[in-house]
Amino acid sequence: MALVKIGQWGGNGGSAQDISVPPCKLTSVTIRSGQAIDAITFSYVGMDGLEHVVGPWGGPGGSPTTFKIGPTERVKEFSGTHGPFGTLADIVTYLKIVTDATTYELGVKSGTPFNVPLQGNATVVGFFGRSGALLDAGWQSGATGTGSAYPYPCL
């Protein structure tokens, strides 16, 4: 499996956020949102074989939406918008996450769109970015596997 980091979408505010153990499989995502993306929390199985919970990156505003990623389910698209919000010059305002099973849309479409559909059997396995009181910038970690179902052959 090859792991790649893709992005930055959003501004340079807040603090840099990243994970310490390389990811194999995204297992759940919680996004707090209202008029923008307030925060993200997620869990993943790392290359060490353990589950890791990361976040929240961002603030306590908005309402939480949590979704689980099934054992054979994959995130095949991560897109959204970023732009000004209140006094902030550039934050993530909207996210769309598409899995094999469903589509999640959070926040409000406003600003500059971004879209990175993954090709073939590639999938989103984690995130990194910038956050302060809101999610300032979002990125994704994408992986290409061998086409096998979870667990990925990365342990």
CORUR-V595091 format. One record per run of one state. SS is the DSSP state (H for helix, E for strand, C for the rest). FROM is the first residue (numbers start at 1). LEN is the number of residues. Records with the same first field share a line. If there is no record, write none. Layout:
SS: FROM-LEN, FROM-LEN
This chain:
C: 1-1, 11-4, 18-5, 34-3, 47-4, 59-4, 69-6, 86-2, 100-3, 108-4, 118-5, 132-3, 145-11
E: 2-9, 15-3, 23-11, 37-10, 51-8, 63-6, 75-11, 88-12, 103-5, 112-6, 123-9, 135-10
